[in-house]
Structures are given as structure tokens and as C-alpha cells.
Amino acid sequence: MMKLFRRKKRQFLILSASDIHIGLKCLYLELMNNTWHIHFNQSIHYPNTIIACINEIYERSHKADDFDCIQKIAELDNRLSRFYLEIARTILTHIPEAKRHTDLIILNRFSLWRGAVEDKEKQYSWSLSSGDPAILSSSFDVPVITDFAHQNMILTNTSEMPLLYGDFLIAQKAGTIAGFLDIGSLSRLTVIDTVQQKLIIDSVTGPASSLIDSAAKSAGAECGFDRDGTVALSGTPDTKALEILFSDQNLNAMRNENSSDYLNAVLSHQALNEIQPNNKVATITAFVAFTIADFYKTKINSDQKPDKLWLCGGGTYNMALIEYCKAYLSPLPVISVEQLGVPDNYKSLLSLGLTVNSHLNNQQVFFPQSGAVPHFGKWIFS
């Protein structure tokens, strides 16, 4: 462990388990001080056996005393453990031999469940993740750091990942005031003043891919989601329905949730009842972009606004959503983080790697305004 702290140049293998549509996101990163070089990045789909196992667990989760469900959870843990190991070994074969020895594996495990649990005195948030990191540590004889969200839940009752300092380092390449829009299941806006090292805002703006994908699935999309925006582009947003959805106070109160209740409330809204399926997906996609633009315009003061907004996350593949965002945010330029040398769907992995590396360099990696506890997940040693 002390060798890892003393080392000036480090190589990290970062694995981040996403939902069944995306799979396992992988990044192989070389770092020296605050500079980085990405040797490999790729999203690898889960095998059908893992997808079937996850779906079966979710289908059975509402049943009480279902021992078969417990067995399925154990099966998933076993399959994901071996999958993480298999992918890690495969990735290293793509790395030049001189760079092939990783110093640390950073693992964001598959989140099987996350939510509130009740006890007699206080309500806590908790999470259940799947896949054993100890297998990676013993197989490669290196430390593994994992369970960031879970450890923060234990200490702070929040599930924040330690990304902000990494975001700050990336932001230094993006201007005096840098704004990032990360479009995932939810959309998140982060604005940082790089000169004053001040966090202006870091907040969920509202629904994103989870809502669009649910609309696409209900509209009969071939793959069950609208990854590239094809379904939305084949339709036309209903402006009247869009206005009704945006002005609905009940929906506004639930906007920052990624719950099934919120998704169902939007998709079953009477304003959408008479709209054709492809037009419904187009309307929902426009609604997501509209909520992002409204949040930006109402929450960011004029003297704190960036001169451009950098896009990242899986939602950047949805061309319809990006076009609507550009239209609603105009005249603010909306640009992919690819122009900063950051793969657009891997910024969060890069931010995590940069933050962990800075922590190993004994740097203060939390903004005072963020309210975060300087705690870094769970360390696993072989």
C-alpha cells in the first residue's frame, strides 16, 4: 500500500457497472500528478445469463419469502464476480506490454438495490451491490477500492460518488467557469469556477434517459430503449402536452426522483393519452431537454454562467435529445467533452480516477461547499 502512495506515476484500471442497456464501462488510465493519458475505454455488454438473472431478481423482488430470489441474488453475485475478472484480464491484453501492470483497480459494483430502510429511530438510506472485489485483488495482487456510494451512505446518508475534484481538474481545461451537463438516468449540472476553486452548483436537474427509455419501451421500440434518438426523431413533440407536463406541480415536486412512481406519473399523464407512440417519445424527449434548460436558466446567476456547456454521459448518444437541448439552451454553445480529450461516456470514470489519484497524493479533494465527507470507499487487499 505504501508503494502505491509513494509512486509518482500510476496506472489505474477502472470498472463501472451500469444498467443492463449499457453494461460494464471500462477505462485504463495512466496518471502523473494531475495529468492523464487514457490507454483504453470501452463499454462491454453483460452476457445474456447475467441480464436474465438481473431481470428475474427484479421480477421476483416484490414477492415475500421467495427463497428462489435469494438464490438468484447469490447466482448474480457469482456471475458478476467472474465477469469483472474476465473483463479485467481481457482489457490488459489490449494495453501495451510496458503499461500492462495496473497499480490499483477502482470498481464501481453493480447496484442491485438502493433506497431507504426504516429502523425504530431514524430512516437510513442503504444500497446492495453485487460482485466480489476480493477476487480481483487476489487475482492481480493489487489493491481494489470500491463501494464509494455505500460507504457515503453509512457516514452521511447520501450516495454521492467522489467525483468533484476530478471534475475540477477536467474543468481547468474548459475555461474560467466550466459547466458540465451529465446525461444519464437523471441529468446533472455541475458548474465550477476554476480560478476561485469554487463549486457554483452540482445538482440533479431532473429526468433523463430513464424516462425517455421508459417512453420508448411503452411505444414498442425494437430494443426497448431509444439510445440514438431514432424513435423521437421519427415523431413530432406535442407543444400543448409539453406545456401541460411542465406546469404540472405534482410532477415538478417529483422531478429529481428516478422512481417508478415518477416515471409512471409522466407516462400515464392524461396530456399524453391521445398522442401517437412516436410523437409521445418525441414529446417526452423534448420535456427532458426543457427541464434541463429551465433548471439552468433559473438556478445559475448571470455572473456565474459558463461560456459553453460541456456534454457527457450516455444520453449524448441520443441525437434528438441533444438537438432539443441545443435549441432550448440557445445561444449557449453545447459541446461534447470529446473536444477536451475526454470520451463523452467516460467522464465520470475519469473524474473518479483523478479524485482517487489526488487523494493518494494527499491533496484536499473536496470543495468546502459540497458538504461531502472526505472518505474513500472500501479498500480490498489480496
C-alpha positions as CSV (number, residue, x, y, z in Angstrom):
1,M,0.0,0.0,0.0
2,M,2.8,2.4,0.9
3,K,4.3,1.8,-2.6
4,L,1.1,3.0,-4.1
5,F,1.2,6.2,-2.1
6,R,4.9,6.9,-2.9
7,R,4.5,6.2,-6.7
8,K,4.6,9.3,-8.8
9,K,3.2,7.7,-12.0
10,R,0.2,5.3,-11.5
11,Q,-1.9,3.1,-13.7
12,F,-5.5,2.5,-12.8
13,L,-8.0,0.0,-14.2
14,I,-11.5,1.4,-13.6
15,L,-14.6,-0.8,-13.9
16,S,-18.0,0.7,-13.5
17,A,-21.1,-1.4,-13.7
18,S,-24.1,0.3,-15.3
19,D,-27.6,-0.8,-16.2
20,I,-28.4,-3.7,-18.5
21,H,-28.6,-1.5,-21.6
22,I,-25.0,-0.1,-21.1
23,G,-23.1,-2.9,-19.4
24,L,-19.7,-2.6,-17.8
25,K,-17.8,0.7,-18.6
26,C,-14.1,0.2,-18.5
27,L,-11.2,2.7,-18.5
28,Y,-7.4,2.1,-18.3
29,L,-5.7,5.3,-17.1
30,E,-2.2,6.4,-16.7
31,L,-1.7,9.4,-14.3
32,M,1.2,11.6,-13.2
33,N,0.3,14.4,-10.8
34,N,-2.8,15.9,-12.4
35,T,-2.1,14.9,-16.0
36,W,-3.6,11.8,-17.5
37,H,-3.5,9.6,-20.5
38,I,-6.3,7.2,-21.5
39,H,-5.0,3.9,-22.9
40,F,-8.3,2.1,-23.2
41,N,-12.0,2.8,-22.9
42,Q,-15.0,0.6,-23.8
43,S,-18.4,-0.4,-22.7
44,I,-18.9,-4.2,-22.6
45,H,-22.4,-5.7,-22.6
46,Y,-23.3,-8.1,-19.9
47,P,-23.8,-11.7,-21.1
48,N,-27.4,-12.9,-21.6
49,T,-27.1,-15.1,-18.5
50,I,-26.4,-12.0,-16.3
51,I,-29.2,-10.0,-17.9
52,A,-31.7,-12.8,-17.4
53,C,-30.6,-13.1,-13.8
54,I,-31.0,-9.4,-13.1
55,N,-34.4,-9.3,-14.7
56,E,-35.6,-12.3,-12.8
57,I,-34.5,-10.8,-9.5
58,Y,-36.4,-7.6,-10.3
59,E,-39.5,-9.5,-11.3
60,R,-39.4,-11.6,-8.0
61,S,-38.4,-8.7,-5.7
62,H,-42.0,-7.8,-4.8
63,K,-42.7,-11.3,-3.5
64,A,-42.3,-12.1,0.2
65,D,-40.3,-15.1,1.4
66,D,-39.1,-16.0,-2.1
67,F,-36.1,-18.2,-1.4
68,D,-35.5,-18.7,-5.1
69,C,-34.9,-14.9,-5.3
70,I,-32.2,-15.2,-2.6
71,Q,-30.6,-18.0,-4.7
72,K,-30.7,-15.8,-7.8
73,I,-29.0,-12.9,-5.9
74,A,-26.2,-15.3,-4.9
75,E,-26.0,-16.5,-8.5
76,L,-25.8,-13.0,-9.8
77,D,-23.0,-12.2,-7.3
78,N,-21.1,-15.2,-8.5
79,R,-21.6,-14.4,-12.2
80,L,-20.6,-10.8,-11.8
81,S,-17.5,-11.6,-9.8
82,R,-16.3,-13.8,-12.6
83,F,-17.4,-11.3,-15.3
84,Y,-15.4,-8.5,-13.6
85,L,-12.3,-10.7,-13.5
86,E,-12.7,-11.9,-17.1
87,I,-13.1,-8.4,-18.5
88,A,-10.2,-7.1,-16.4
89,R,-7.9,-9.8,-17.9
90,T,-9.2,-9.1,-21.4
91,I,-8.6,-5.3,-21.1
92,L,-5.0,-5.8,-20.1
93,T,-4.3,-7.8,-23.3
94,H,-5.1,-4.6,-25.2
95,I,-2.6,-2.5,-23.2
96,P,1.0,-2.1,-24.4
97,E,3.1,-4.6,-22.5
98,A,5.2,-1.8,-20.9
99,K,2.0,-0.3,-19.4
100,R,0.2,-3.6,-18.6
101,H,0.8,-3.7,-14.8
102,T,-2.0,-1.9,-13.0
103,D,-1.3,-0.3,-9.7
104,L,-4.9,-0.1,-8.5
105,I,-8.3,-1.3,-9.6
106,I,-11.2,1.0,-9.0
107,L,-14.5,-0.9,-9.0
108,N,-18.0,0.6,-9.0
109,R,-20.1,-2.5,-8.5
110,F,-23.5,-3.3,-10.0
111,S,-26.1,-1.7,-7.8
112,L,-28.9,-4.2,-7.3
113,W,-30.9,-2.0,-5.0
114,R,-30.7,1.4,-3.4
115,G,-33.2,3.2,-1.2
116,A,-34.5,3.9,2.3
117,V,-34.6,1.4,5.2
118,E,-36.5,2.1,8.4
119,D,-35.5,1.5,11.9
120,K,-37.1,2.5,15.2
121,E,-35.3,5.8,15.5
122,K,-34.3,7.0,12.1
123,Q,-34.7,6.4,8.4
124,Y,-31.4,5.4,6.7
125,S,-30.5,5.0,3.0
126,W,-28.8,1.8,2.0
127,S,-27.5,0.0,-1.0
128,L,-26.9,-3.6,-2.1
129,S,-24.2,-4.2,-4.7
130,S,-23.2,-7.3,-6.5
131,G,-19.8,-8.9,-7.4
132,D,-16.9,-9.7,-5.1
133,P,-14.0,-7.3,-5.4
134,A,-11.7,-9.6,-3.4
135,I,-11.4,-11.9,-6.5
136,L,-9.9,-9.0,-8.5
137,S,-7.5,-8.1,-5.7
138,S,-6.2,-11.7,-5.2
139,S,-6.0,-12.4,-9.0
140,F,-3.9,-9.3,-9.8
141,D,-2.2,-8.9,-6.5
142,V,-3.2,-5.2,-6.3
143,P,-5.5,-3.2,-4.0
144,V,-9.1,-2.6,-5.1
145,I,-11.1,0.4,-4.0
146,T,-14.8,0.1,-4.2
147,D,-18.3,0.8,-2.6
148,F,-17.9,4.6,-2.7
149,A,-21.7,5.2,-2.6
150,H,-22.3,2.6,0.1
151,Q,-19.7,4.0,2.4
152,N,-21.0,7.5,2.0
153,M,-24.5,6.2,2.8
154,I,-23.1,4.8,6.1
155,L,-21.4,8.1,7.0
156,T,-23.7,10.7,5.6
157,N,-26.9,9.0,4.5
158,T,-26.3,10.2,0.9
159,S,-25.0,8.2,-2.0
160,E,-22.6,10.7,-3.6
161,M,-19.6,9.5,-5.6
162,P,-16.3,11.3,-5.0
163,L,-16.2,13.0,-8.4
164,L,-16.0,16.7,-7.8
165,Y,-12.2,17.1,-7.5
166,G,-11.8,15.1,-10.7
167,D,-14.4,17.4,-12.3
168,F,-12.3,20.4,-11.2
169,L,-9.2,19.0,-12.8
170,I,-11.0,18.4,-16.1
171,A,-12.7,21.8,-15.7
172,Q,-9.3,23.5,-15.7
173,K,-9.1,22.6,-19.4
174,A,-12.5,24.1,-20.1
175,G,-12.3,27.7,-19.1
176,T,-12.6,30.1,-16.2
177,I,-16.1,29.0,-15.4
178,A,-16.8,25.4,-16.6
179,G,-20.2,23.9,-16.9
180,F,-20.8,20.2,-17.4
181,L,-24.1,18.5,-18.2
182,D,-24.0,14.8,-17.5
183,I,-27.0,13.0,-19.0
184,G,-27.5,9.6,-17.5
185,S,-30.6,8.0,-15.9
186,L,-31.0,11.5,-14.5
187,S,-29.4,14.7,-15.8
188,R,-26.9,16.5,-13.6
189,L,-25.5,20.0,-13.9
190,T,-22.1,20.9,-12.5
191,V,-20.6,24.4,-12.7
192,I,-17.1,25.2,-11.3
193,D,-15.2,28.4,-11.0
194,T,-11.7,27.2,-11.7
195,V,-9.9,30.4,-10.7
196,Q,-11.5,30.7,-7.3
197,Q,-11.7,26.8,-7.0
198,K,-15.4,27.3,-6.1
199,L,-18.3,24.9,-6.8
200,I,-21.1,27.0,-8.1
201,I,-23.6,24.2,-8.5
202,D,-23.7,20.4,-8.6
203,S,-27.3,19.2,-8.8
204,V,-29.7,16.8,-10.5
205,T,-31.8,18.9,-12.9
206,G,-34.5,16.2,-13.5
207,P,-35.3,13.2,-15.5
208,A,-33.2,12.0,-18.5
209,S,-32.6,8.6,-20.1
210,S,-34.7,6.6,-17.6
211,L,-37.8,8.5,-18.6
212,I,-37.0,8.5,-22.3
213,D,-36.2,4.8,-22.3
214,S,-39.5,4.0,-20.5
215,A,-41.4,6.0,-23.1
216,A,-39.6,4.2,-25.9
217,K,-40.3,0.8,-24.4
218,S,-44.0,1.6,-23.9
219,A,-44.1,2.8,-27.6
220,G,-42.7,-0.6,-28.7
221,A,-39.1,0.4,-29.5
222,E,-37.3,-2.6,-31.1
223,C,-34.5,-2.8,-28.5
224,G,-36.7,-1.4,-25.6
225,F,-35.0,2.0,-25.4
226,D,-34.2,5.0,-27.7
227,R,-30.4,5.0,-27.4
228,D,-29.7,7.2,-30.5
229,G,-33.0,9.1,-30.6
230,T,-34.3,7.4,-33.7
231,V,-37.8,6.9,-32.3
232,A,-38.0,10.6,-31.1
233,L,-36.7,11.8,-34.5
234,S,-39.5,9.9,-36.3
235,G,-42.1,11.9,-34.3
236,T,-43.0,15.5,-33.5
237,P,-43.3,16.9,-30.0
238,D,-46.8,18.0,-29.0
239,T,-46.3,21.5,-27.7
240,K,-49.6,21.6,-25.8
241,A,-48.8,18.4,-24.0
242,L,-45.3,19.7,-23.3
243,E,-46.6,22.8,-21.6
244,I,-49.1,20.8,-19.5
245,L,-46.4,18.4,-18.3
246,F,-44.0,21.2,-17.4
247,S,-46.6,23.2,-15.5
248,D,-47.9,20.2,-13.5
249,Q,-47.0,20.9,-9.9
250,N,-47.2,17.2,-8.8
251,L,-44.7,16.2,-11.5
252,N,-42.4,19.2,-10.6
253,A,-42.3,18.0,-7.0
254,M,-41.1,14.6,-8.0
255,R,-38.7,15.8,-10.8
256,N,-35.5,14.9,-9.1
257,E,-36.6,11.3,-8.5
258,N,-35.7,8.3,-10.5
259,S,-38.6,6.3,-9.1
260,S,-41.1,4.1,-10.8
261,D,-43.8,6.3,-9.3
262,Y,-42.5,9.4,-11.2
263,L,-41.9,7.5,-14.4
264,N,-45.5,6.1,-14.3
265,A,-46.9,9.5,-13.4
266,V,-45.4,11.1,-16.5
267,L,-46.0,8.3,-19.0
268,S,-49.7,7.9,-17.9
269,H,-50.4,11.6,-17.8
270,Q,-53.7,12.5,-19.5
271,A,-51.9,15.1,-21.6
272,L,-50.3,12.2,-23.5
273,N,-53.3,10.0,-23.9
274,E,-54.2,10.8,-27.4
275,I,-50.7,11.2,-28.9
276,Q,-49.3,8.6,-31.3
277,P,-46.4,6.5,-29.8
278,N,-43.5,8.1,-31.8
279,N,-44.9,11.6,-31.1
280,K,-45.2,10.6,-27.4
281,V,-41.5,9.7,-27.3
282,A,-40.6,12.9,-29.1
283,T,-42.7,14.9,-26.5
284,I,-41.0,13.1,-23.6
285,T,-37.6,13.7,-25.1
286,A,-38.4,17.4,-25.6
287,F,-39.7,17.5,-22.0
288,V,-36.4,16.2,-20.6
289,A,-34.5,18.9,-22.6
290,F,-36.9,21.6,-21.5
291,T,-36.5,20.7,-17.8
292,I,-32.7,20.9,-18.2
293,A,-32.8,24.3,-19.8
294,D,-35.3,25.6,-17.3
295,F,-33.1,24.5,-14.4
296,Y,-30.0,26.1,-16.0
297,K,-31.7,29.4,-16.6
298,T,-33.4,29.7,-13.2
299,K,-30.6,28.3,-11.0
300,I,-27.4,29.9,-12.5
301,N,-26.9,33.7,-11.9
302,S,-25.8,35.7,-14.9
303,D,-22.4,36.4,-13.4
304,Q,-21.8,32.7,-12.8
305,K,-22.7,31.3,-16.2
306,P,-20.1,29.4,-18.3
307,D,-19.4,30.5,-21.8
308,K,-20.3,27.0,-23.0
309,L,-21.8,23.8,-21.7
310,W,-19.9,20.5,-22.0
311,L,-22.0,17.4,-22.6
312,C,-21.2,13.9,-21.3
313,G,-22.9,10.7,-20.3
314,G,-24.8,8.0,-22.2
315,G,-27.5,10.4,-23.1
316,T,-25.2,12.2,-25.5
317,Y,-25.8,9.3,-28.0
318,N,-29.5,10.4,-28.2
319,M,-29.3,12.8,-31.2
320,A,-32.9,14.0,-30.7
321,L,-32.3,14.9,-27.0
322,I,-29.1,16.8,-27.9
323,E,-30.8,18.8,-30.6
324,Y,-33.6,19.8,-28.2
325,C,-31.1,20.7,-25.6
326,K,-29.2,22.9,-28.0
327,A,-32.4,24.6,-29.1
328,Y,-33.7,25.3,-25.6
329,L,-30.3,26.4,-24.2
330,S,-29.5,28.7,-27.2
331,P,-27.5,30.9,-27.5
332,L,-25.3,28.9,-25.1
333,P,-23.0,26.6,-27.0
334,V,-23.5,22.9,-26.1
335,I,-20.4,20.9,-26.9
336,S,-19.2,17.3,-26.3
337,V,-16.4,16.8,-23.8
338,E,-14.7,14.9,-26.6
339,Q,-13.2,18.2,-27.5
340,L,-11.4,18.3,-24.1
341,G,-9.9,14.9,-24.9
342,V,-12.4,13.1,-22.6
343,P,-14.5,10.2,-24.0
344,D,-18.1,11.5,-23.7
345,N,-19.5,8.5,-21.9
346,Y,-16.5,8.1,-19.6
347,K,-16.1,11.5,-17.9
348,S,-17.4,10.1,-14.6
349,L,-14.9,7.3,-14.6
350,L,-12.1,9.7,-15.4
351,S,-13.2,12.1,-12.6
352,L,-13.3,9.2,-10.2
353,G,-9.8,8.1,-11.2
354,L,-8.4,11.6,-10.9
355,T,-10.0,12.1,-7.5
356,V,-8.6,8.9,-6.1
357,N,-5.2,9.7,-7.5
358,S,-5.3,13.1,-5.9
359,H,-6.3,11.5,-2.6
360,L,-3.3,9.2,-2.8
361,N,-1.2,12.4,-3.3
362,N,-2.6,13.7,0.0
363,Q,-4.5,16.5,-1.7
364,Q,-7.6,18.0,-0.2
365,V,-10.1,16.7,-2.8
366,F,-13.4,18.1,-1.5
367,F,-14.9,21.5,-2.0
368,P,-15.9,23.1,1.3
369,Q,-19.3,23.9,-0.2
370,S,-20.1,20.4,-1.2
371,G,-20.7,19.2,2.3
372,A,-19.0,15.8,1.4
373,V,-17.1,13.7,4.0
374,P,-13.5,13.0,2.9
375,H,-14.0,9.3,2.9
376,F,-13.0,6.9,0.1
377,G,-14.9,3.8,-0.2
378,K,-13.7,0.3,0.9
379,W,-10.2,-0.9,0.3
380,I,-9.6,-4.5,-0.5
381,F,-6.2,-6.2,-0.3
382,S,-5.0,-9.5,-1.5
